[in-house]
């Protein structure tokens, strides 16, 4: 979305997003857009075409999803706490990090 809006100076239509993602129904696009809206990344004006706008861009870097005990897994987290900026080393969309708590691995 960010790249398209920056290039074209307007948001793509739902149909354009469907074609780009090789989908036959608008429902998956609409649910993804709603999730991004609920997280505060995007917004739009109801009932008006191409009003989607980016509110905040994703932080660069690898997301830190939570913490694990040095001896084993405590629990998993779905919310990003912060990011670890290694942008020049990795494609951050494929990785995540966990903070280690304790010293039993030393």
C-alpha positions in Angstrom: 0.0 0.0 0.0 2.7 2.4 1.0 4.7 1.8 -2.2 1.5 2.1 -4.4 0.4 5.3 -2.8 3.8 6.9 -2.9 4.1 6.0 -6.6 0.6 6.8 -7.8 -0.4 9.5 -5.3 -3.7 7.7 -4.6 -4.8 4.5 -3.0 -5.4 1.3 -5.1 -9.0 0.2 -5.5 -10.2 -3.0 -3.9 -10.3 -4.6 -7.4 -6.7 -3.6 -8.0 -5.7 -5.1 -4.6 -7.6 -8.3 -5.5 -5.8 -8.6 -8.8 -2.4 -8.0 -7.2 -3.0 -10.7 -4.6 -4.7 -13.0 -7.2 -8.0 -13.2 -5.2 -11.5 -13.6 -6.6 -13.4 -12.1 -3.7 -13.0 -8.7 -2.0 -13.7 -10.2 1.5 -10.0 -11.1 2.3 -8.9 -7.6 1.2 -11.6 -6.0 3.3 -10.7 -8.0 6.4 -7.0 -7.2 6.0 -7.7 -3.6 5.6 -10.0 -3.6 8.7 -7.2 -5.2 10.7 -4.7 -2.6 9.6 -7.3 0.1 10.5 -7.9 -1.4 13.9 -4.2 -1.4 14.6 -3.9 2.3 13.6 -1.9 1.9 10.4 -4.4 3.1 7.9 -7.8 4.9 7.7 -10.3 5.8 5.0 -13.5 7.8 4.5 -16.5 5.4 4.5 -18.4 5.4 1.2 -15.7 7.2 -0.8 -13.4 5.5 -3.3 -9.6 5.7 -3.0 -9.6 7.6 0.3 -7.3 5.0 2.1 -4.4 6.8 3.7 -1.4 5.6 5.7 -1.4 6.8 9.3 1.9 5.3 10.4 4.5 3.2 8.6 5.9 0.0 10.1 9.1 0.5 12.1 12.1 -0.8 10.2 13.9 -3.7 11.8 13.0 -7.0 13.3 10.0 -7.0 15.6 10.7 -8.1 19.2 7.6 -10.2 20.1 8.3 -10.9 23.8 10.6 -12.7 26.2 11.6 -16.2 26.8 13.2 -17.7 29.9 16.9 -18.6 29.4 16.0 -22.3 30.2 12.9 -22.6 28.0 9.9 -21.0 26.4 7.7 -19.0 28.8 4.9 -18.0 26.4 4.5 -16.5 22.9 3.3 -13.0 22.1 1.5 -11.6 19.0 2.0 -7.9 19.8 5.3 -6.2 18.8 6.9 -4.6 21.8 9.6 -2.8 19.9 11.9 -3.5 17.0 15.6 -4.5 16.6 17.0 -2.4 13.8 19.1 -4.8 11.6 17.6 -3.5 8.4 20.9 -3.7 6.5 21.5 -7.3 7.5 18.1 -9.1 6.9 14.8 -8.9 5.2 12.9 -8.1 8.4 9.6 -9.5 7.1 10.9 -13.0 7.5 12.3 -12.8 11.1 11.4 -11.9 14.6 13.3 -11.7 17.9 12.6 -12.7 21.5 14.3 -11.1 24.5 16.1 -13.7 26.8 15.4 -13.3 30.5 17.8 -15.0 33.0 21.3 -16.3 32.7 21.0 -20.1 32.6 22.2 -20.2 29.0 25.5 -18.5 29.9 
